[in-house]
Amino acid sequence: MRAPALPVPLGLTHVFGGLYAAAYGLGGQQLVAGVVRRMGPVVGLPVLGYGPVVAVGDPALAKQVFSAKPDVLLGGEGVGPAAAIYGSRSMFVQEEPEHLRRRKLLIPPLHGGVLDSYVPIIEAATRAAMARWPQGRPIRMVDAARELTLEVIVRVMFGVDDPADVGRLGAPFEELLSLALSDETPVRYAARRLGGLRMWGRLAAVNRRIDDTVLPLIAARRADPSRPAGILGMLVDVRGEDGEGLSDRQIRDDLVTLILAGHETTATTLAWMVDLLLHHPEALQGVTAEAGAIGAAEVGDGGTRYTEAVINETLRLWPPAPITGRMTAGRYRLGDYTLEPGTRIVLLLDVINRDPGSYPDPDDFRPERFLGQRPPASAWVPFGGGLKRCIGAAFAMCELTTVLHTLLREGRLEPVDSRPERPRGRAGPVLVPRNGTRVYFSRADACSASPRR
């Protein structure tokens, strides 16, 4: 039997792909999710400058995509826009077998027992941030979390403690992140064949500042292996089974990837989690009880079951990076449909995570879904899946748990708005709360009155 034709919203063709791109820019992820829920689970979305695009919102099809052989569905090509920001040598945008070789080299600093050594750093950064937060007037949790998570990732990556060093090292990465989150990046990527990326002066200037910051640190570590240098030092020292290490440029691009991906997504998740907890008092009470029962140094020893369930449920409802992609190397059969070579498959993680066949009342916040059981592999994909699954997932869980417990032990949060947050309407690579999760904050050592004055 001949494969059915892909459904296309409003009968759009590639000639009108620019109209859909403009609509997506204004309507954001919610527009795409709505289209796929109505017409899906597979929908063709011709987008000017991106070639044929197919959006997928079904767990079974996501599992098929994640488990496909890497020479059949290309992971690096599928996340092409990220290469403009992370750099062409980043592990994240490599194809196999280079991606797997590089991934193995990056895993040790981000998994296992080494995570325990980061907990005091995360706790200290959280306390320093709390000391700066104003009391008696609202703060935007997403902004406060961005500042905090940037400090954490810079301390961990470069092994620095002095606030002046943290600020100096973090500044160019913060500027690069602002470009990554801007509307300019997808437009320039779409116009890449016309020089949209090559002639981007602001990006080139930021990259020069990052080079001036990072490359001397790499050279100093190579000259003196005993020099403390955080994860950067580990990447300089690491060797594969063949004895080969990473070049300076590979280390540089991988650091950019780890800092940007580990900064914004964690900050956004923290903002969503605070909003959900403040509007669900029973869940807040459960996390607060765990935070008070254990010390920060014991995070991850099994006393954080409910907190981890809250994090998992937050990531299910609001995956910070809501899409990931692959590109077909040849003709490819996806479910009932046949895709042509060069088709970009976009997996809608927020739609997959709310699959009604996997979760009763999928739009409700219910941390209990994750107590005593692991998240379903094909219907809980906030970190992506397959060979390209987020390498920093364990670090993110450690950081979120430590930050949240420190906040609840040593501070008090109250919501400014009576209704839970909704995502910002405009398109972007990260799913951000529309109002930034506004809260009142007070420190535990302050007066016991309400933080609202």
C-alpha positions as CSV (number, residue, x, y, z in Angstrom):
1,M,0.0,0.0,0.0
2,R,1.2,3.5,-0.8
3,A,2.1,5.6,2.3
4,P,-0.5,8.3,3.1
5,A,0.4,11.9,2.5
6,L,1.5,13.9,5.5
7,P,-1.2,16.3,6.8
8,V,-0.2,19.9,6.4
9,P,-2.0,22.7,8.3
10,L,-4.2,25.0,6.1
11,G,-2.8,23.2,3.0
12,L,0.4,25.2,3.2
13,T,3.1,24.4,0.7
14,H,6.8,25.3,0.8
15,V,5.9,28.4,-1.2
16,F,4.1,29.7,1.9
17,G,6.6,28.4,4.4
18,G,7.5,31.9,5.4
19,L,4.0,32.6,6.5
20,Y,4.1,29.6,8.9
21,A,7.5,30.7,10.2
22,A,6.1,34.1,10.9
23,A,3.1,32.6,12.7
24,Y,5.4,30.4,14.8
25,G,7.5,33.4,15.7
26,L,4.4,35.1,17.2
27,G,2.5,32.0,18.5
28,G,5.5,30.0,19.8
29,Q,5.6,26.4,20.9
30,Q,1.9,26.5,21.9
31,L,0.9,27.1,18.2
32,V,2.9,24.0,17.0
33,A,1.6,21.9,19.9
34,G,-2.0,22.9,19.1
35,V,-1.6,22.0,15.4
36,V,-0.1,18.6,16.2
37,R,-2.8,17.8,18.8
38,R,-5.5,18.6,16.3
39,M,-3.9,17.0,13.2
40,G,-1.2,14.7,14.5
41,P,0.6,12.8,15.6
42,V,2.7,13.6,12.6
43,V,2.3,16.9,10.8
44,G,4.3,18.5,7.9
45,L,5.3,22.1,8.6
46,P,7.1,23.7,5.7
47,V,9.3,26.4,7.2
48,L,11.2,28.8,4.9
49,G,14.9,28.3,5.2
50,Y,14.7,25.0,7.1
51,G,13.6,22.7,4.3
52,P,10.8,20.1,4.9
53,V,10.0,19.9,8.6
54,V,7.9,17.1,10.2
55,A,6.6,17.6,13.8
56,V,6.0,14.6,15.9
57,G,4.0,14.4,19.2
58,D,3.5,10.7,19.8
59,P,5.5,8.6,22.4
60,A,5.7,5.5,20.1
61,L,7.0,7.5,17.2
62,A,9.5,9.3,19.4
63,K,10.8,6.0,20.6
64,Q,11.2,4.9,17.0
65,V,13.2,8.1,16.2
66,F,15.4,7.9,19.3
67,S,16.3,4.3,18.6
68,A,17.0,4.7,14.9
69,K,20.6,4.0,13.8
70,P,22.7,7.2,13.7
71,D,23.5,6.8,10.0
72,V,19.8,6.7,9.3
73,L,18.7,9.7,11.3
74,L,21.4,12.3,11.8
75,G,21.5,13.9,15.3
76,G,24.0,16.7,14.5
77,E,22.1,17.9,11.4
78,G,18.8,17.6,13.3
79,V,19.9,20.3,15.8
80,G,21.6,22.4,13.2
81,P,20.7,25.9,14.6
82,A,22.5,25.0,17.8
83,A,25.8,24.8,15.9
84,A,25.6,28.5,15.2
85,I,25.8,29.2,18.9
86,Y,27.7,26.2,20.4
87,G,30.3,26.1,17.7
88,S,31.0,23.6,15.0
89,R,33.3,21.5,17.1
90,S,30.8,21.0,20.0
91,M,30.1,17.4,20.9
92,F,26.4,18.2,20.7
93,V,26.5,18.8,16.9
94,Q,28.8,15.9,15.9
95,E,27.6,12.8,14.0
96,E,28.7,9.3,14.9
97,P,31.2,7.9,15.7
98,E,32.8,11.2,16.7
99,H,29.8,12.2,18.9
100,L,30.0,8.9,20.9
101,R,33.8,9.2,21.3
102,R,33.5,12.8,22.6
103,R,30.5,11.9,24.8
104,K,32.5,9.3,26.6
105,L,35.1,11.8,27.4
106,L,32.6,14.3,28.8
107,I,30.6,11.9,31.0
108,P,33.0,11.4,34.0
109,P,32.8,15.0,35.3
110,L,29.0,15.1,35.1
111,H,28.0,11.7,36.6
112,G,28.5,9.4,39.6
113,G,30.2,10.3,42.8
114,V,31.9,13.4,41.4
115,L,28.4,15.1,41.7
116,D,28.8,15.1,45.5
117,S,31.8,17.4,45.2
118,Y,29.6,20.0,43.5
119,V,26.9,20.1,46.2
120,P,28.9,22.5,48.6
121,I,29.5,24.8,45.6
122,I,25.9,24.8,44.6
123,E,24.8,25.4,48.2
124,A,27.3,28.3,48.7
125,A,26.2,30.0,45.5
126,T,22.5,29.7,46.5
127,R,23.2,31.3,49.9
128,A,25.2,34.1,48.2
129,A,22.3,34.7,45.8
130,M,19.7,34.7,48.6
131,A,21.7,37.3,50.4
132,R,21.4,39.6,47.4
133,W,17.7,39.1,46.8
134,P,15.5,42.0,48.0
135,Q,12.8,41.5,50.7
136,G,9.5,43.2,50.7
137,R,9.1,43.6,46.9
138,P,8.5,41.1,44.2
139,I,11.3,39.4,42.3
140,R,11.2,37.5,39.1
141,M,12.3,34.0,39.9
142,V,13.4,33.2,36.4
143,D,15.8,36.2,36.5
144,A,17.1,35.3,40.0
145,A,17.6,31.7,38.9
146,R,19.5,32.7,35.8
147,E,22.0,34.7,37.8
148,L,22.3,31.8,40.3
149,T,22.7,29.0,37.8
150,L,25.3,31.0,35.8
151,E,27.3,31.4,39.0
152,V,27.0,27.7,39.7
153,I,28.1,26.6,36.3
154,V,31.0,29.0,36.1
155,R,32.3,27.9,39.5
156,V,32.0,24.3,38.5
157,M,33.4,24.6,35.0
158,F,36.4,26.8,35.9
159,G,37.0,25.9,39.5
160,V,36.8,29.6,40.7
161,D,35.4,31.0,43.9
162,D,36.1,34.7,43.9
163,P,33.0,36.7,42.9
164,A,35.1,38.9,40.6
165,D,36.4,35.9,38.7
166,V,32.9,34.4,38.5
167,G,31.6,37.7,37.0
168,R,34.5,38.1,34.6
169,L,34.4,34.6,33.3
170,G,30.6,34.4,33.1
171,A,30.0,37.7,31.3
172,P,30.8,36.6,27.7
173,F,28.7,33.5,28.1
174,E,25.8,35.5,29.4
175,E,26.0,37.7,26.3
176,L,26.2,34.6,24.0
177,L,23.1,33.2,25.8
178,S,21.2,36.3,25.1
179,L,21.9,35.8,21.4
180,A,20.8,32.2,21.6
181,L,17.5,33.2,23.1
182,S,16.9,36.1,20.7
183,D,14.6,36.1,17.7
184,E,17.6,36.9,15.6
185,T,19.2,33.4,15.8
186,P,16.4,31.3,14.0
187,V,16.0,34.1,11.3
188,R,19.8,34.1,10.6
189,Y,19.9,30.3,10.5
190,A,17.1,30.3,8.0
191,A,19.1,32.8,5.9
192,R,22.4,30.9,6.4
193,R,22.9,30.2,2.7
194,L,22.7,34.0,2.1
195,G,25.4,34.7,4.7
196,G,23.1,35.3,7.7
197,L,25.4,33.5,10.1
198,R,28.7,34.3,8.4
199,M,28.1,38.1,8.5
200,W,26.8,38.2,12.1
201,G,29.1,40.7,13.6
202,R,27.8,40.6,17.1
203,L,28.2,36.8,17.3
204,A,31.7,37.0,16.0
205,A,32.6,39.6,18.6
206,V,31.2,37.5,21.5
207,N,33.0,34.5,20.3
208,R,36.3,36.4,20.2
209,R,35.7,37.4,23.9
210,I,35.0,33.8,24.8
211,D,38.2,32.8,23.0
212,D,40.2,35.4,24.9
213,T,38.7,34.1,28.2
214,V,38.9,30.3,27.7
215,L,41.9,29.5,25.5
216,P,44.5,31.1,27.9
217,L,43.0,29.0,30.7
218,I,43.3,25.8,28.6
219,A,46.9,26.7,27.8
220,A,47.7,27.4,31.5
221,R,46.3,24.0,32.5
222,R,48.3,22.2,29.8
223,A,51.4,24.0,31.0
224,D,50.7,23.1,34.7
225,P,48.5,20.0,35.2
226,S,48.4,20.7,39.0
227,R,46.7,24.0,38.4
228,P,43.0,23.9,39.8
229,A,40.7,24.3,36.8
230,G,37.4,22.6,37.5
231,I,35.7,20.6,34.7
232,L,37.9,22.6,32.2
233,G,40.9,20.9,33.8
234,M,39.3,17.5,33.6
235,L,38.6,18.0,29.8
236,V,42.2,19.0,29.3
237,D,43.5,15.9,31.0
238,V,41.0,13.3,29.8
239,R,42.1,10.7,27.3
240,G,40.1,8.1,25.3
241,E,40.9,4.4,25.0
242,D,43.2,5.3,22.1
243,G,45.1,7.8,24.2
244,E,43.8,10.7,22.2
245,G,42.5,13.8,24.0
246,L,40.6,16.9,23.0
247,S,41.9,19.8,21.1
248,D,41.8,23.3,22.5
249,R,39.0,24.2,20.1
250,Q,37.0,21.1,21.0
251,I,37.3,21.9,24.7
252,R,36.3,25.5,24.0
253,D,33.1,24.5,22.1
254,D,32.2,21.8,24.6
255,L,32.6,24.3,27.5
256,V,30.3,26.7,25.6
257,T,27.7,23.9,25.2
258,L,27.8,22.8,28.8
259,I,27.6,26.3,30.2
260,L,24.8,27.5,28.0
261,A,22.8,24.2,28.1
262,G,23.4,23.8,31.8
263,H,22.5,27.4,32.7
264,E,19.3,28.5,31.0
265,T,17.4,25.2,31.1
266,T,18.1,24.6,34.8
267,A,17.1,28.2,35.7
268,T,13.9,27.9,33.7
269,T,13.0,24.6,35.4
270,L,13.7,26.1,38.8
271,A,11.3,29.0,38.0
272,W,8.6,26.6,36.9
273,M,9.1,24.3,39.9
274,V,8.8,27.2,42.4
275,D,5.6,28.4,40.7
276,L,4.0,24.9,40.8
277,L,5.0,24.3,44.4
278,L,3.7,27.7,45.6
279,H,0.3,26.9,44.0
280,H,0.2,23.4,45.4
281,P,0.7,23.7,49.2
282,E,0.7,19.9,49.9
283,A,3.6,19.4,47.4
284,L,5.5,22.3,48.9
285,Q,5.0,20.8,52.3
286,G,6.4,17.5,51.1
287,V,9.6,19.0,49.6
288,T,10.0,21.3,52.6
289,A,9.9,18.3,54.9
290,E,12.7,16.5,52.9
291,A,14.7,19.7,52.9
292,G,14.6,20.0,56.6
293,A,15.3,16.3,57.2
294,I,18.6,16.1,55.5
295,G,21.6,18.3,55.0
296,A,22.8,19.5,51.7
297,A,25.8,17.2,51.8
298,E,23.5,14.2,51.8
299,V,21.6,15.1,48.7
300,G,21.3,12.1,46.5
301,D,21.6,9.5,49.2
302,G,18.0,8.3,48.9
303,G,16.3,10.9,51.1
304,T,15.0,13.0,48.2
305,R,12.4,10.7,46.7
306,Y,9.5,13.3,46.8
307,T,11.7,16.2,45.7
308,E,12.9,14.1,42.7
309,A,9.3,13.3,41.9
310,V,8.4,17.0,41.9
311,I,11.3,17.7,39.6
312,N,10.3,14.9,37.3
313,E,6.7,16.1,37.2
314,T,7.8,19.7,36.6
315,L,10.0,18.6,33.7
316,R,7.1,16.5,32.3
317,L,4.7,19.5,32.3
318,W,7.3,22.2,31.3
319,P,10.3,20.7,29.6
320,P,12.6,23.8,29.4
321,A,13.9,23.0,25.9
322,P,10.6,21.7,24.3
323,I,11.9,20.4,21.0
324,T,14.8,18.2,19.7
325,G,15.4,17.0,16.2
326,R,16.9,14.5,13.7
327,M,17.4,14.7,10.0
328,T,16.8,11.9,7.5
329,A,19.9,10.7,5.7
330,G,17.8,8.8,3.1
331,R,14.1,7.9,2.6
332,Y,12.7,7.0,6.0
333,R,9.5,5.3,7.1
334,L,8.1,7.1,10.2
335,G,5.0,5.3,11.3
336,D,2.7,5.2,8.3
337,Y,4.5,8.0,6.5
338,T,7.5,7.9,4.2
339,L,9.9,10.9,4.5
340,E,12.3,12.1,1.9
341,P,16.0,12.6,2.4
342,G,16.8,15.9,4.2
343,T,13.6,16.0,6.1
344,R,14.0,17.6,9.6
345,I,12.1,15.6,12.2
346,V,11.1,17.8,15.2
347,L,10.0,15.9,18.3
348,L,7.6,18.0,20.5
349,L,8.7,17.0,23.9
350,D,6.0,19.0,25.7
351,V,3.3,17.2,23.7
352,I,4.9,13.8,24.2
353,N,5.2,14.4,27.9
354,R,1.4,15.1,28.1
355,D,0.3,12.0,26.2
356,P,-3.2,11.1,27.7
357,G,-2.6,7.4,27.0
358,S,0.4,7.5,29.3
359,Y,-0.8,9.9,32.0
360,P,-4.3,10.2,33.5
361,D,-5.3,13.9,33.6
362,P,-2.0,14.8,31.8
363,D,-2.3,18.6,32.4
364,D,-2.5,18.2,36.2
365,F,0.5,18.6,38.5
366,R,0.8,15.2,40.3
367,P,4.3,14.4,41.6
368,E,2.9,11.1,42.9
369,R,3.0,9.8,39.4
370,F,6.8,9.3,39.9
371,L,6.9,7.9,43.4
372,G,8.1,4.3,43.5
373,Q,8.5,4.1,39.7
374,R,10.7,5.3,37.0
375,P,9.4,7.7,34.4
376,P,8.1,5.9,31.3
377,A,11.0,5.9,28.9
378,S,9.0,6.9,25.8
379,A,6.5,9.3,27.3
380,W,8.9,11.3,29.6
381,V,11.6,12.9,27.4
382,P,12.5,16.3,28.8
383,F,16.2,15.4,28.3
384,G,15.6,14.0,24.8
385,G,16.6,10.4,24.2
386,G,18.8,7.9,22.4
387,L,22.4,8.7,21.7
388,K,21.8,12.4,22.0
389,R,20.1,12.4,25.4
390,C,21.2,15.4,27.5
391,I,24.6,14.6,29.0
392,G,24.0,16.9,31.9
393,A,20.8,15.4,33.2
394,A,22.3,14.0,36.4
395,F,24.0,17.3,37.1
396,A,20.8,19.2,36.6
397,M,18.9,16.9,39.0
398,C,21.6,17.4,41.6
399,E,21.6,21.2,41.1
400,L,17.8,21.5,41.2
401,T,17.6,19.4,44.4
402,T,20.3,21.3,46.2
403,V,19.1,24.7,45.2
404,L,15.5,24.0,46.1
405,H,16.4,22.4,49.5
406,T,18.6,25.3,50.4
407,L,15.9,27.8,49.5
408,L,13.3,26.1,51.6
409,R,15.6,25.5,54.6
410,E,16.9,29.1,54.7
411,G,14.2,31.2,53.1
412,R,10.6,31.7,52.5
413,L,8.8,32.2,49.2
414,E,5.2,33.4,48.5
415,P,3.5,33.8,45.2
416,V,2.7,37.3,43.9
417,D,0.1,36.0,41.4
418,S,-2.9,33.9,42.5
419,R,-2.9,31.9,39.3
420,P,-0.2,29.5,38.1
421,E,2.1,30.6,35.3
422,R,1.6,29.9,31.6
423,P,4.4,29.9,29.0
424,R,5.4,33.0,27.0
425,G,3.6,33.1,23.7
426,R,6.5,34.0,21.4
427,A,8.8,31.4,19.9
428,G,12.1,30.5,21.5
429,P,14.4,27.6,22.2
430,V,13.3,27.5,25.9
431,L,9.8,27.4,27.4
432,V,9.8,30.4,29.8
433,P,7.1,31.4,32.3
434,R,5.1,34.3,30.8
435,N,5.6,36.6,33.9
436,G,8.9,35.1,35.0
437,T,7.3,33.5,38.2
438,R,7.0,36.5,40.5
439,V,7.5,35.8,44.2
440,Y,8.1,37.5,47.5
441,F,11.2,36.3,49.3
442,S,12.3,36.6,52.9
443,R,15.3,35.0,54.7
444,A,14.8,32.6,57.5
445,D,16.7,34.9,59.9
446,A,14.4,37.8,59.1
447,C,11.3,38.6,61.1
448,S,8.6,36.0,61.0
449,A,6.1,38.3,59.4
450,S,5.0,38.0,55.8
451,P,7.6,39.1,53.4
452,R,5.1,41.5,51.9
453,R,5.5,45.0,53.3
